[in-house]
Structure formats: C-alpha cells, structure tokens
Amino acid sequence: MLPLGCLGGATALVYGRTTDYLTLTDAERRWLAYKSTREEFDEWITVGRADPVDDVWTTSVDSLVGLVDIAIDTDERIIESNSDSDFIVYTGDRLFRYEPPPEPRTDSTMGNSDAETSD
C-alpha cells in the first residue's frame, strides 16, 4: 500500500478519510475546511504584501468564510500576505484579519497503529 505521506497533505487526508484508513483530528478538519474555502473563493483573493497600518482598528475573524463575507459586503479584495500567510481585508478605517490554521503533519505512519516509534 502506498504511504499516505506520498500523496501530499490534503490528498492524503481526504483519501484517508474516505477509505476509513484514518480518523481526522480537529486540527485536520479545520485545515481541510480552510483549504476548501480558499479554493472556492479564489477569485476574491489576491496574494500580496501586507504592510502595518497605524491608527486602524484591527479585528480578527474566525474563518475565511467570514472574511469573504466582509470582502463582499464592503466590495473590497482579500489580500493573502505572501510573508505570513494571513488574509486581510482593509476597508480604509478597519483591518480585518484571518490567520489560517497550520497545515497538519503527514507522514508514512499515519493511521498505522503497528508502526514503530523511536524513543
């Protein structure tokens, strides 16, 4: 059987889930939801540099979907920072920020309870 780590992060997790090879953690579910949303709303997102802005209210948003809603409501673009991977919407007097979850670790021992571990 092909080790799941050879498939790549998202592909391995989806394969593992659909074949009951592994159970997803909450962190993996959050990451997959983020990746799916990122792909779905790609047309609203531009990769660029996010510079600090003085005297602006900053609000953290809990999901990329929430940030997309803000972008749509304010008719603004979402900027994906090429330096720290955060997503922001700047409305002139407010900065809305979403920090994506970290990519879950994948390796060839995922889902294999018989795998040896080193001490």
Biopython code that builds the backbone (N, CA, C, O; Angstrom):
import numpy as np
from Bio.PDB.StructureBuilder import StructureBuilder

atoms = [
    (1, "MET", "N", (0.847, -1.178, 0.000)),
    (1, "MET", "CA", (0.000, 0.000, 0.000)),
    (1, "MET", "C", (0.886, 1.233, 0.000)),
    (1, "MET", "O", (1.922, 1.256, 0.665)),
    (2, "LEU", "N", (0.493, 2.244, -0.730)),
    (2, "LEU", "CA", (1.226, 3.497, -0.832)),
    (2, "LEU", "C", (1.128, 4.262, 0.485)),
    (2, "LEU", "O", (0.024, 4.450, 0.997)),
    (3, "PRO", "N", (2.262, 4.711, 1.051)),
    (3, "PRO", "CA", (2.191, 5.507, 2.278)),
    (3, "PRO", "C", (1.436, 6.807, 2.017)),
    (3, "PRO", "O", (1.633, 7.443, 0.981)),
    (4, "LEU", "N", (0.573, 7.202, 2.950)),
    (4, "LEU", "CA", (-0.236, 8.397, 2.765)),
    (4, "LEU", "C", (0.612, 9.649, 2.595)),
    (4, "LEU", "O", (0.201, 10.576, 1.898)),
    (5, "GLY", "N", (1.776, 9.696, 3.210)),
    (5, "GLY", "CA", (2.643, 10.864, 3.101)),
    (5, "GLY", "C", (3.084, 11.128, 1.670)),
    (5, "GLY", "O", (3.418, 12.264, 1.335)),
    (6, "CYS", "N", (3.093, 10.112, 0.819)),
    (6, "CYS", "CA", (3.498, 10.284, -0.574)),
    (6, "CYS", "C", (2.436, 11.012, -1.392)),
    (6, "CYS", "O", (2.735, 11.527, -2.470)),
    (7, "LEU", "N", (1.217, 11.060, -0.902)),
    (7, "LEU", "CA", (0.127, 11.665, -1.648)),
    (7, "LEU", "C", (0.085, 13.176, -1.507)),
    (7, "LEU", "O", (-0.512, 13.844, -2.351)),
    (8, "GLY", "N", (0.692, 13.733, -0.484)),
    (8, "GLY", "CA", (0.589, 15.174, -0.232)),
    (8, "GLY", "C", (-0.476, 15.433, 0.805)),
    (8, "GLY", "O", (-1.391, 14.625, 0.971)),
    (9, "GLY", "N", (-0.372, 16.558, 1.514)),
    (9, "GLY", "CA", (-1.203, 16.886, 2.671)),
    (9, "GLY", "C", (-2.687, 16.673, 2.499)),
    (9, "GLY", "O", (-3.246, 15.750, 3.091)),
    (10, "ALA", "N", (-3.342, 17.502, 1.703)),
    (10, "ALA", "CA", (-4.796, 17.450, 1.579)),
    (10, "ALA", "C", (-5.254, 16.153, 0.934)),
    (10, "ALA", "O", (-6.239, 15.559, 1.371)),
    (11, "THR", "N", (-4.556, 15.711, -0.091)),
    (11, "THR", "CA", (-4.927, 14.469, -0.775)),
    (11, "THR", "C", (-4.858, 13.282, 0.173)),
    (11, "THR", "O", (-5.743, 12.426, 0.172)),
    (12, "ALA", "N", (-3.806, 13.232, 0.982)),
    (12, "ALA", "CA", (-3.656, 12.134, 1.936)),
    (12, "ALA", "C", (-4.781, 12.130, 2.955)),
    (12, "ALA", "O", (-5.314, 11.073, 3.294)),
    (13, "LEU", "N", (-5.146, 13.313, 3.447)),
    (13, "LEU", "CA", (-6.209, 13.388, 4.446)),
    (13, "LEU", "C", (-7.551, 12.989, 3.868)),
    (13, "LEU", "O", (-8.308, 12.256, 4.504)),
    (14, "VAL", "N", (-7.857, 13.465, 2.665)),
    (14, "VAL", "CA", (-9.126, 13.107, 2.033)),
    (14, "VAL", "C", (-9.163, 11.614, 1.738)),
    (14, "VAL", "O", (-10.167, 10.952, 1.998)),
    (15, "TYR", "N", (-8.070, 11.084, 1.195)),
    (15, "TYR", "CA", (-8.003, 9.648, 0.908)),
    (15, "TYR", "C", (-8.185, 8.849, 2.189)),
    (15, "TYR", "O", (-8.971, 7.902, 2.230)),
    (16, "GLY", "N", (-7.464, 9.229, 3.225)),
    (16, "GLY", "CA", (-7.548, 8.514, 4.498)),
    (16, "GLY", "C", (-8.943, 8.541, 5.089)),
    (16, "GLY", "O", (-9.401, 7.555, 5.668)),
    (17, "ARG", "N", (-9.613, 9.663, 4.945)),
    (17, "ARG", "CA", (-10.957, 9.789, 5.491)),
    (17, "ARG", "C", (-11.952, 8.950, 4.706)),
    (17, "ARG", "O", (-12.768, 8.242, 5.297)),
    (18, "THR", "N", (-11.894, 9.023, 3.380)),
    (18, "THR", "CA", (-12.882, 8.317, 2.569)),
    (18, "THR", "C", (-12.678, 6.807, 2.570)),
    (18, "THR", "O", (-13.614, 6.056, 2.292)),
    (19, "THR", "N", (-11.487, 6.363, 2.875)),
    (19, "THR", "CA", (-11.235, 4.919, 2.906)),
    (19, "THR", "C", (-11.235, 4.359, 4.327)),
    (19, "THR", "O", (-10.944, 3.181, 4.533)),
    (20, "ASP", "N", (-11.564, 5.213, 5.317)),
    (20, "ASP", "CA", (-11.539, 4.828, 6.728)),
    (20, "ASP", "C", (-10.162, 4.345, 7.174)),
    (20, "ASP", "O", (-10.045, 3.588, 8.138)),
    (21, "TYR", "N", (-9.112, 4.792, 6.461)),
    (21, "TYR", "CA", (-7.744, 4.428, 6.828)),
    (21, "TYR", "C", (-7.300, 5.169, 8.081)),
    (21, "TYR", "O", (-6.468, 4.676, 8.842)),
    (22, "LEU", "N", (-7.855, 6.342, 8.286)),
    (22, "LEU", "CA", (-7.519, 7.114, 9.478)),
    (22, "LEU", "C", (-8.688, 7.986, 9.870)),
    (22, "LEU", "O", (-9.595, 8.234, 9.075)),
    (23, "THR", "N", (-8.658, 8.444, 11.096)),
    (23, "THR", "CA", (-9.657, 9.368, 11.593)),
    (23, "THR", "C", (-9.020, 10.741, 11.662)),
    (23, "THR", "O", (-7.899, 10.881, 12.151)),
    (24, "LEU", "N", (-9.717, 11.750, 11.181)),
    (24, "LEU", "CA", (-9.170, 13.099, 11.172)),
    (24, "LEU", "C", (-9.241, 13.723, 12.559)),
    (24, "LEU", "O", (-10.195, 13.509, 13.307)),
    (25, "THR", "N", (-8.224, 14.489, 12.881)),
    (25, "THR", "CA", (-8.233, 15.256, 14.115)),
    (25, "THR", "C", (-9.000, 16.549, 13.870)),
    (25, "THR", "O", (-9.310, 16.889, 12.729)),
    (26, "ASP", "N", (-9.304, 17.263, 14.942)),
    (26, "ASP", "CA", (-9.966, 18.559, 14.789)),
    (26, "ASP", "C", (-9.093, 19.526, 13.995)),
    (26, "ASP", "O", (-9.599, 20.288, 13.172)),
    (27, "ALA", "N", (-7.799, 19.499, 14.237)),
    (27, "ALA", "CA", (-6.872, 20.376, 13.508)),
    (27, "ALA", "C", (-6.893, 20.054, 12.022)),
    (27, "ALA", "O", (-6.859, 20.967, 11.197)),
    (28, "GLU", "N", (-6.949, 18.777, 11.663)),
    (28, "GLU", "CA", (-7.006, 18.384, 10.256)),
    (28, "GLU", "C", (-8.323, 18.816, 9.620)),
    (28, "GLU", "O", (-8.343, 19.253, 8.470)),
    (29, "ARG", "N", (-9.417, 18.695, 10.358)),
    (29, "ARG", "CA", (-10.713, 19.139, 9.838)),
    (29, "ARG", "C", (-10.717, 20.645, 9.585)),
    (29, "ARG", "O", (-11.221, 21.104, 8.560)),
    (30, "ARG", "N", (-10.147, 21.424, 10.533)),
    (30, "ARG", "CA", (-10.080, 22.882, 10.353)),
    (30, "ARG", "C", (-9.237, 23.224, 9.129)),
    (30, "ARG", "O", (-9.602, 24.104, 8.350)),
    (31, "TRP", "N", (-8.118, 22.536, 8.957)),
    (31, "TRP", "CA", (-7.231, 22.816, 7.827)),
    (31, "TRP", "C", (-7.906, 22.472, 6.500)),
    (31, "TRP", "O", (-7.814, 23.233, 5.537)),
    (32, "LEU", "N", (-8.579, 21.332, 6.453)),
    (32, "LEU", "CA", (-9.281, 20.944, 5.222)),
    (32, "LEU", "C", (-10.418, 21.915, 4.894)),
    (32, "LEU", "O", (-10.641, 22.241, 3.728)),
    (33, "ALA", "N", (-11.135, 22.374, 5.923)),
    (33, "ALA", "CA", (-12.199, 23.356, 5.689)),
    (33, "ALA", "C", (-11.605, 24.647, 5.151)),
    (33, "ALA", "O", (-12.158, 25.249, 4.230)),
    (34, "TYR", "N", (-10.484, 25.077, 5.717)),
    (34, "TYR", "CA", (-9.802, 26.281, 5.227)),
    (34, "TYR", "C", (-9.375, 26.111, 3.767)),
    (34, "TYR", "O", (-9.642, 26.989, 2.947)),
    (35, "LYS", "N", (-8.711, 24.986, 3.424)),
    (35, "LYS", "CA", (-8.231, 24.760, 2.059)),
    (35, "LYS", "C", (-9.393, 24.729, 1.068)),
    (35, "LYS", "O", (-9.283, 25.265, -0.034)),
    (36, "SER", "N", (-10.487, 24.114, 1.449)),
    (36, "SER", "CA", (-11.656, 24.053, 0.579)),
    (36, "SER", "C", (-12.225, 25.452, 0.342)),
    (36, "SER", "O", (-12.569, 25.802, -0.787)),
    (37, "THR", "N", (-12.322, 26.243, 1.400)),
    (37, "THR", "CA", (-12.822, 27.613, 1.279)),
    (37, "THR", "C", (-11.871, 28.455, 0.444)),
    (37, "THR", "O", (-12.311, 29.261, -0.376)),
    (38, "ARG", "N", (-10.554, 28.274, 0.647)),
    (38, "ARG", "CA", (-9.556, 29.043, -0.120)),
    (38, "ARG", "C", (-9.719, 28.775, -1.616)),
    (38, "ARG", "O", (-9.643, 29.702, -2.422)),
    (39, "GLU", "N", (-9.941, 27.532, -1.985)),
    (39, "GLU", "CA", (-10.136, 27.181, -3.391)),
    (39, "GLU", "C", (-11.466, 27.732, -3.919)),
    (39, "GLU", "O", (-11.530, 28.239, -5.039)),
    (40, "GLU", "N", (-12.527, 27.630, -3.106)),
    (40, "GLU", "CA", (-13.853, 28.064, -3.536)),
    (40, "GLU", "C", (-13.906, 29.568, -3.814)),
    (40, "GLU", "O", (-14.567, 29.997, -4.760)),
    (41, "PHE", "N", (-13.221, 30.369, -3.004)),
    (41, "PHE", "CA", (-13.293, 31.826, -3.129)),
    (41, "PHE", "C", (-12.019, 32.434, -3.703)),
    (41, "PHE", "O", (-11.700, 33.589, -3.421)),
    (42, "ASP", "N", (-11.305, 31.679, -4.490)),
    (42, "ASP", "CA", (-10.041, 32.128, -5.066)),
    (42, "ASP", "C", (-10.180, 33.449, -5.826)),
    (42, "ASP", "O", (-9.254, 34.261, -5.820)),
    (43, "GLU", "N", (-11.316, 33.672, -6.475)),
    (43, "GLU", "CA", (-11.482, 34.888, -7.268)),
    (43, "GLU", "C", (-11.562, 36.153, -6.413)),
    (43, "GLU", "O", (-11.439, 37.254, -6.949)),
    (44, "TRP", "N", (-11.764, 36.028, -5.111)),
    (44, "TRP", "CA", (-11.817, 37.179, -4.206)),
    (44, "TRP", "C", (-10.463, 37.470, -3.566)),
    (44, "TRP", "O", (-10.312, 38.475, -2.871)),
    (45, "ILE", "N", (-9.487, 36.609, -3.792)),
    (45, "ILE", "CA", (-8.216, 36.685, -3.062)),
    (45, "ILE", "C", (-7.075, 37.056, -3.989)),
    (45, "ILE", "O", (-6.932, 36.499, -5.078)),
    (46, "THR", "N", (-6.260, 38.009, -3.541)),
    (46, "THR", "CA", (-5.062, 38.416, -4.247)),
    (46, "THR", "C", (-3.880, 38.238, -3.307)),
    (46, "THR", "O", (-3.940, 38.666, -2.155)),
    (47, "VAL", "N", (-2.818, 37.619, -3.775)),
    (47, "VAL", "CA", (-1.607, 37.464, -2.968)),
    (47, "VAL", "C", (-0.809, 38.759, -3.075)),
    (47, "VAL", "O", (-0.610, 39.288, -4.168)),
    (48, "GLY", "N", (-0.360, 39.256, -1.943)),
    (48, "GLY", "CA", (0.407, 40.497, -1.941)),
    (48, "GLY", "C", (1.105, 40.709, -0.613)),
    (48, "GLY", "O", (1.132, 39.817, 0.236)),
    (49, "ARG", "N", (1.665, 41.883, -0.439)),
    (49, "ARG", "CA", (2.365, 42.215, 0.804)),
    (49, "ARG", "C", (1.427, 43.031, 1.679)),
    (49, "ARG", "O", (0.786, 43.971, 1.207)),
    (50, "ALA", "N", (1.352, 42.673, 2.940)),
    (50, "ALA", "CA", (0.526, 43.397, 3.903)),
    (50, "ALA", "C", (1.449, 44.192, 4.822)),
    (50, "ALA", "O", (2.156, 43.622, 5.652)),
    (51, "ASP", "N", (1.434, 45.513, 4.664)),
    (51, "ASP", "CA", (2.253, 46.390, 5.498)),
    (51, "ASP", "C", (1.454, 46.853, 6.716)),
    (51, "ASP", "O", (0.229, 46.955, 6.653)),
    (52, "PRO", "N", (2.143, 47.134, 7.821)),
    (52, "PRO", "CA", (1.443, 47.639, 9.012)),
    (52, "PRO", "C", (0.755, 48.980, 8.719)),
    (52, "PRO", "O", (1.268, 49.804, 7.962)),
    (53, "VAL", "N", (-0.394, 49.172, 9.324)),
    (53, "VAL", "CA", (-1.148, 50.409, 9.169)),
    (53, "VAL", "C", (-1.366, 50.989, 10.569)),
    (53, "VAL", "O", (-1.866, 50.294, 11.453)),
    (54, "ASP", "N", (-0.994, 52.254, 10.775)),
    (54, "ASP", "CA", (-1.165, 52.904, 12.080)),
    (54, "ASP", "C", (-2.590, 53.419, 12.248)),
    (54, "ASP", "O", (-3.267, 53.755, 11.276)),
    (55, "ASP", "N", (-3.028, 53.473, 13.504)),
    (55, "ASP", "CA", (-4.317, 54.066, 13.870)),
    (55, "ASP", "C", (-5.506, 53.443, 13.152)),
    (55, "ASP", "O", (-6.445, 54.146, 12.779)),
    (56, "VAL", "N", (-5.472, 52.167, 12.962)),
    (56, "VAL", "CA", (-6.579, 51.461, 12.316)),
    (56, "VAL", "C", (-7.054, 50.353, 13.256)),
    (56, "VAL", "O", (-6.251, 49.596, 13.802)),
    (57, "TRP", "N", (-8.350, 50.276, 13.430)),
    (57, "TRP", "CA", (-8.908, 49.189, 14.226)),
    (57, "TRP", "C", (-8.657, 47.877, 13.506)),
    (57, "TRP", "O", (-8.924, 47.760, 12.310)),
    (58, "THR", "N", (-8.147, 46.891, 14.227)),
    (58, "THR", "CA", (-7.914, 45.578, 13.647)),
    (58, "THR", "C", (-8.835, 44.570, 14.325)),
    (58, "THR", "O", (-8.936, 44.516, 15.550)),
    (59, "THR", "N", (-9.496, 43.785, 13.504)),
    (59, "THR", "CA", (-10.412, 42.775, 14.001)),
    (59, "THR", "C", (-9.995, 41.420, 13.453)),
    (59, "THR", "O", (-9.810, 41.260, 12.246)),
    (60, "SER", "N", (-9.848, 40.440, 14.348)),
    (60, "SER", "CA", (-9.552, 39.066, 13.930)),
    (60, "SER", "C", (-10.864, 38.363, 13.603)),
    (60, "SER", "O", (-11.846, 38.481, 14.334)),
    (61, "VAL", "N", (-10.863, 37.644, 12.514)),
    (61, "VAL", "CA", (-12.044, 36.905, 12.058)),
    (61, "VAL", "C", (-11.755, 35.423, 12.232)),
    (61, "VAL", "O", (-10.637, 34.973, 11.985)),
    (62, "ASP", "N", (-12.766, 34.656, 12.661)),
    (62, "ASP", "CA", (-12.575, 33.239, 12.987)),
    (62, "ASP", "C", (-12.509, 32.300, 11.797)),
    (62, "ASP", "O", (-12.071, 31.159, 11.941)),
    (63, "SER", "N", (-12.937, 32.756, 10.616)),
    (63, "SER", "CA", (-12.932, 31.848, 9.466)),
    (63, "SER", "C", (-12.696, 32.623, 8.179)),
    (63, "SER", "O", (-12.959, 33.823, 8.102)),
    (64, "LEU", "N", (-12.199, 31.924, 7.181)),
    (64, "LEU", "CA", (-12.025, 32.543, 5.875)),
    (64, "LEU", "C", (-13.377, 32.876, 5.257)),
    (64, "LEU", "O", (-13.499, 33.872, 4.543)),
    (65, "VAL", "N", (-14.386, 32.066, 5.519)),
    (65, "VAL", "CA", (-15.733, 32.350, 5.023)),
    (65, "VAL", "C", (-16.218, 33.689, 5.589)),
    (65, "VAL", "O", (-16.816, 34.486, 4.868)),
    (66, "GLY", "N", (-15.961, 33.937, 6.880)),
    (66, "GLY", "CA", (-16.341, 35.208, 7.493)),
    (66, "GLY", "C", (-15.628, 36.377, 6.830)),
    (66, "GLY", "O", (-16.231, 37.427, 6.609)),
    (67, "LEU", "N", (-14.347, 36.202, 6.512)),
    (67, "LEU", "CA", (-13.594, 37.264, 5.856)),
    (67, "LEU", "C", (-14.112, 37.501, 4.435)),
    (67, "LEU", "O", (-14.165, 38.642, 3.976)),
    (68, "VAL", "N", (-14.488, 36.437, 3.749)),
    (68, "VAL", "CA", (-15.085, 36.575, 2.409)),
    (68, "VAL", "C", (-16.384, 37.373, 2.513)),
    (68, "VAL", "O", (-16.648, 38.229, 1.668)),
    (69, "ASP", "N", (-17.193, 37.108, 3.531)),
    (69, "ASP", "CA", (-18.427, 37.869, 3.726)),
    (69, "ASP", "C", (-18.145, 39.359, 3.888)),
    (69, "ASP", "O", (-18.844, 40.198, 3.319)),
    (70, "ILE", "N", (-17.106, 39.682, 4.675)),
    (70, "ILE", "CA", (-16.728, 41.087, 4.871)),
    (70, "ILE", "C", (-16.280, 41.697, 3.545)),
    (70, "ILE", "O", (-16.662, 42.820, 3.216)),
    (71, "ALA", "N", (-15.469, 40.960, 2.784)),
    (71, "ALA", "CA", (-14.996, 41.464, 1.494)),
    (71, "ALA", "C", (-16.166, 41.727, 0.547)),
    (71, "ALA", "O", (-16.183, 42.740, -0.152)),
    (72, "ILE", "N", (-17.121, 40.840, 0.524)),
    (72, "ILE", "CA", (-18.290, 41.002, -0.341)),
    (72, "ILE", "C", (-19.121, 42.203, 0.125)),
    (72, "ILE", "O", (-19.529, 43.030, -0.691)),
    (73, "ASP", "N", (-19.370, 42.297, 1.431)),
    (73, "ASP", "CA", (-20.190, 43.391, 1.969)),
    (73, "ASP", "C", (-19.550, 44.760, 1.754)),
    (73, "ASP", "O", (-20.259, 45.749, 1.565)),
    (74, "THR", "N", (-18.208, 44.828, 1.782)),
    (74, "THR", "CA", (-17.516, 46.113, 1.641)),
    (74, "THR", "C", (-16.989, 46.338, 0.227)),
    (74, "THR", "O", (-16.407, 47.385, -0.059)),
    (75, "ASP", "N", (-17.188, 45.365, -0.654)),
    (75, "ASP", "CA", (-16.710, 45.417, -2.030)),
    (75, "ASP", "C", (-15.193, 45.659, -2.088)),
    (75, "ASP", "O", (-14.704, 46.474, -2.870)),
    (76, "GLU", "N", (-14.470, 44.925, -1.238)),
    (76, "GLU", "CA", (-13.006, 45.005, -1.170)),
    (76, "GLU", "C", (-12.396, 43.655, -1.499)),
    (76, "GLU", "O", (-13.066, 42.625, -1.415)),
    (77, "ARG", "N", (-11.127, 43.662, -1.871)),
    (77, "ARG", "CA", (-10.384, 42.433, -2.145)),
    (77, "ARG", "C", (-9.853, 41.859, -0.843)),
    (77, "ARG", "O", (-9.650, 42.580, 0.134)),
    (78, "ILE", "N", (-9.633, 40.567, -0.843)),
    (78, "ILE", "CA", (-8.906, 39.904, 0.230)),
    (78, "ILE", "C", (-7.459, 39.814, -0.214)),
    (78, "ILE", "O", (-7.170, 39.383, -1.330)),
    (79, "ILE", "N", (-6.553, 40.221, 0.659)),
    (79, "ILE", "CA", (-5.127, 40.120, 0.369)),
    (79, "ILE", "C", (-4.567, 38.977, 1.195)),
    (79, "ILE", "O", (-4.696, 38.959, 2.419)),
    (80, "GLU", "N", (-3.940, 38.020, 0.514)),
    (80, "GLU", "CA", (-3.238, 36.926, 1.194)),
    (80, "GLU", "C", (-1.784, 37.348, 1.296)),
    (80, "GLU", "O", (-1.096, 37.473, 0.283)),
    (81, "SER", "N", (-1.320, 37.566, 2.504)),
    (81, "SER", "CA", (0.044, 38.037, 2.716)),
    (81, "SER", "C", (1.043, 36.989, 2.259)),
    (81, "SER", "O", (0.979, 35.833, 2.676)),
    (82, "ASN", "N", (1.966, 37.400, 1.402)),
    (82, "ASN", "CA", (2.980, 36.452, 0.936)),
    (82, "ASN", "C", (4.100, 36.270, 1.941)),
    (82, "ASN", "O", (5.000, 35.461, 1.717)),
    (83, "SER", "N", (4.066, 37.013, 3.057)),
    (83, "SER", "CA", (5.119, 36.862, 4.060)),
    (83, "SER", "C", (4.686, 36.019, 5.256)),
    (83, "SER", "O", (5.510, 35.304, 5.827)),
    (84, "ASP", "N", (3.418, 36.085, 5.647)),
    (84, "ASP", "CA", (2.999, 35.317, 6.824)),
    (84, "ASP", "C", (1.735, 34.486, 6.610)),
    (84, "ASP", "O", (1.241, 33.876, 7.559)),
    (85, "SER", "N", (1.208, 34.449, 5.409)),
    (85, "SER", "CA", (0.036, 33.651, 5.016)),
    (85, "SER", "C", (-1.276, 34.112, 5.628)),
    (85, "SER", "O", (-2.297, 33.451, 5.433)),
    (86, "ASP", "N", (-1.288, 35.223, 6.362)),
    (86, "ASP", "CA", (-2.546, 35.758, 6.862)),
    (86, "ASP", "C", (-3.347, 36.348, 5.708)),
    (86, "ASP", "O", (-2.792, 36.710, 4.671)),
    (87, "PHE", "N", (-4.654, 36.438, 5.904)),
    (87, "PHE", "CA", (-5.552, 37.048, 4.936)),
    (87, "PHE", "C", (-6.112, 38.315, 5.563)),
    (87, "PHE", "O", (-6.485, 38.311, 6.737)),
    (88, "ILE", "N", (-6.175, 39.400, 4.795)),
    (88, "ILE", "CA", (-6.701, 40.646, 5.340)),
    (88, "ILE", "C", (-7.654, 41.309, 4.351)),
    (88, "ILE", "O", (-7.551, 41.134, 3.137)),
    (89, "VAL", "N", (-8.574, 42.066, 4.908)),
    (89, "VAL", "CA", (-9.421, 42.973, 4.147)),
    (89, "VAL", "C", (-9.249, 44.330, 4.811)),
    (89, "VAL", "O", (-9.490, 44.478, 6.009)),
    (90, "TYR", "N", (-8.836, 45.313, 4.035)),
    (90, "TYR", "CA", (-8.642, 46.663, 4.539)),
    (90, "TYR", "C", (-9.744, 47.538, 3.972)),
    (90, "TYR", "O", (-9.891, 47.648, 2.755)),
    (91, "THR", "N", (-10.524, 48.164, 4.854)),
    (91, "THR", "CA", (-11.668, 48.958, 4.414)),
    (91, "THR", "C", (-11.416, 50.456, 4.512)),
    (91, "THR", "O", (-12.346, 51.238, 4.312)),
    (92, "GLY", "N", (-10.206, 50.882, 4.809)),
    (92, "GLY", "CA", (-9.893, 52.300, 4.940)),
    (92, "GLY", "C", (-9.782, 52.733, 6.388)),
    (92, "GLY", "O", (-8.867, 53.470, 6.752)),
    (93, "ASP", "N", (-10.712, 52.278, 7.217)),
    (93, "ASP", "CA", (-10.633, 52.602, 8.641)),
    (93, "ASP", "C", (-10.573, 51.360, 9.523)),
    (93, "ASP", "O", (-10.430, 51.462, 10.741)),
    (94, "ARG", "N", (-10.682, 50.195, 8.905)),
    (94, "ARG", "CA", (-10.604, 48.928, 9.645)),
    (94, "ARG", "C", (-9.813, 47.905, 8.853)),
    (94, "ARG", "O", (-9.810, 47.881, 7.623)),
    (95, "LEU", "N", (-9.143, 47.062, 9.621)),
    (95, "LEU", "CA", (-8.391, 45.962, 9.034)),
    (95, "LEU", "C", (-8.962, 44.678, 9.614)),
    (95, "LEU", "O", (-8.945, 44.480, 10.829)),
    (96, "PHE", "N", (-9.461, 43.816, 8.761)),
    (96, "PHE", "CA", (-9.993, 42.528, 9.186)),
    (96, "PHE", "C", (-8.976, 41.468, 8.795)),
    (96, "PHE", "O", (-8.505, 41.441, 7.658)),
    (97, "ARG", "N", (-8.635, 40.589, 9.743)),
    (97, "ARG", "CA", (-7.561, 39.627, 9.538)),
    (97, "ARG", "C", (-8.031, 38.213, 9.894)),
    (97, "ARG", "O", (-8.725, 37.994, 10.886)),
    (98, "TYR", "N", (-7.627, 37.272, 9.049)),
    (98, "TYR", "CA", (-7.859, 35.846, 9.311)),
    (98, "TYR", "C", (-6.512, 35.137, 9.241)),
    (98, "TYR", "O", (-5.779, 35.278, 8.262)),
    (99, "GLU", "N", (-6.192, 34.379, 10.276)),
    (99, "GLU", "CA", (-4.971, 33.581, 10.303)),
    (99, "GLU", "C", (-5.351, 32.122, 10.067)),
    (99, "GLU", "O", (-6.032, 31.517, 10.896)),
    (100, "PRO", "N", (-4.912, 31.548, 8.930)),
    (100, "PRO", "CA", (-5.305, 30.164, 8.632)),
    (100, "PRO", "C", (-4.666, 29.177, 9.610)),
    (100, "PRO", "O", (-3.629, 29.463, 10.209)),
    (101, "PRO", "N", (-5.292, 28.030, 9.760)),
    (101, "PRO", "CA", (-4.704, 27.012, 10.642)),
    (101, "PRO", "C", (-3.431, 26.464, 10.011)),
    (101, "PRO", "O", (-3.267, 26.516, 8.792)),
    (102, "PRO", "N", (-2.529, 25.938, 10.837)),
    (102, "PRO", "CA", (-1.315, 25.335, 10.276)),
    (102, "PRO", "C", (-1.650, 24.051, 9.532)),
    (102, "PRO", "O", (-2.606, 23.350, 9.864)),
    (103, "GLU", "N", (-0.845, 23.759, 8.521)),
    (103, "GLU", "CA", (-1.031, 22.511, 7.786)),
    (103, "GLU", "C", (-0.690, 21.348, 8.704)),
    (103, "GLU", "O", (0.370, 21.344, 9.329)),
    (104, "PRO", "N", (-1.579, 20.357, 8.793)),
    (104, "PRO", "CA", (-1.299, 19.205, 9.663)),
    (104, "PRO", "C", (-0.097, 18.423, 9.152)),
    (104, "PRO", "O", (0.171, 18.376, 7.952)),
    (105, "ARG", "N", (0.600, 17.828, 10.063)),
    (105, "ARG", "CA", (1.756, 16.999, 9.736)),
    (105, "ARG", "C", (1.263, 15.679, 9.152)),
    (105, "ARG", "O", (0.339, 15.064, 9.683)),
    (106, "THR", "N", (1.881, 15.252, 8.064)),
    (106, "THR", "CA", (1.579, 13.945, 7.490)),
    (106, "THR", "C", (2.875, 13.173, 7.368)),
    (106, "THR", "O", (3.916, 13.736, 7.029)),
    (107, "ASP", "N", (2.810, 11.896, 7.642)),
    (107, "ASP", "CA", (3.975, 11.042, 7.449)),
    (107, "ASP", "C", (3.501, 9.640, 7.109)),
    (107, "ASP", "O", (2.302, 9.366, 7.118)),
    (108, "SER", "N", (4.410, 8.783, 6.819)),
    (108, "SER", "CA", (4.060, 7.436, 6.339)),
    (108, "SER", "C", (3.470, 6.552, 7.422)),
    (108, "SER", "O", (2.996, 5.459, 7.116)),
    (109, "THR", "N", (3.482, 6.983, 8.676)),
    (109, "THR", "CA", (2.932, 6.148, 9.742)),
    (109, "THR", "C", (1.522, 6.545, 10.126)),
    (109, "THR", "O", (0.946, 5.954, 11.040)),
    (110, "MET", "N", (0.948, 7.536, 9.449)),
    (110, "MET", "CA", (-0.427, 7.936, 9.791)),
    (110, "MET", "C", (-1.366, 6.759, 9.613)),
    (110, "MET", "O", (-1.321, 6.054, 8.605)),
    (111, "GLY", "N", (-2.207, 6.560, 10.594)),
    (111, "GLY", "CA", (-3.211, 5.521, 10.503)),
    (111, "GLY", "C", (-2.674, 4.119, 10.740)),
    (111, "GLY", "O", (-3.438, 3.155, 10.693)),
    (112, "ASN", "N", (-1.379, 3.983, 10.994)),
    (112, "ASN", "CA", (-0.781, 2.671, 11.186)),
    (112, "ASN", "C", (-0.437, 2.494, 12.658)),
    (112, "ASN", "O", (0.624, 2.932, 13.103)),
    (113, "SER", "N", (-1.316, 1.864, 13.412)),
    (113, "SER", "CA", (-1.104, 1.707, 14.837)),
    (113, "SER", "C", (0.025, 0.735, 15.157)),
    (113, "SER", "O", (0.501, 0.694, 16.291)),
    (114, "ASP", "N", (0.468, -0.064, 14.150)),
    (114, "ASP", "CA", (1.547, -1.012, 14.373)),
    (114, "ASP", "C", (2.921, -0.413, 14.067)),
    (114, "ASP", "O", (3.937, -1.091, 14.226)),
    (115, "ALA", "N", (2.963, 0.839, 13.635)),
    (115, "ALA", "CA", (4.239, 1.455, 13.267)),
    (115, "ALA", "C", (5.125, 1.611, 14.489)),
    (115, "ALA", "O", (4.659, 1.925, 15.584)),
    (116, "GLU", "N", (6.414, 1.384, 14.275)),
    (116, "GLU", "CA", (7.361, 1.533, 15.364)),
    (116, "GLU", "C", (7.648, 3.008, 15.586)),
    (116, "GLU", "O", (7.693, 3.792, 14.638)),
    (117, "THR", "N", (7.841, 3.376, 16.836)),
    (117, "THR", "CA", (8.211, 4.748, 17.150)),
    (117, "THR", "C", (9.581, 4.744, 17.786)),
    (117, "THR", "O", (9.944, 3.800, 18.489)),
    (118, "SER", "N", (10.350, 5.802, 17.540)),
    (118, "SER", "CA", (11.679, 5.879, 18.148)),
    (118, "SER", "C", (11.588, 6.610, 19.464)),
    (118, "SER", "O", (10.789, 7.533, 19.622)),
    (119, "ASP", "N", (12.404, 6.198, 20.400)),
    (119, "ASP", "CA", (12.411, 6.830, 21.730)),
    (119, "ASP", "C", (13.425, 7.910, 21.811)),
    (119, "ASP", "O", (13.567, 8.546, 22.855)),
]
sb = StructureBuilder()
sb.init_structure("model")
sb.init_model(0)
sb.init_chain("A")
sb.init_seg("    ")
for serial, (resi, resn, name, xyz) in enumerate(atoms, 1):
    if name == "N":
        sb.init_residue(resn, " ", resi, " ")
    sb.init_atom(name, np.array(xyz, "f"), 0.0, 1.0, " ", f" {name:<3s}", serial, name[0])
structure = sb.get_structure()
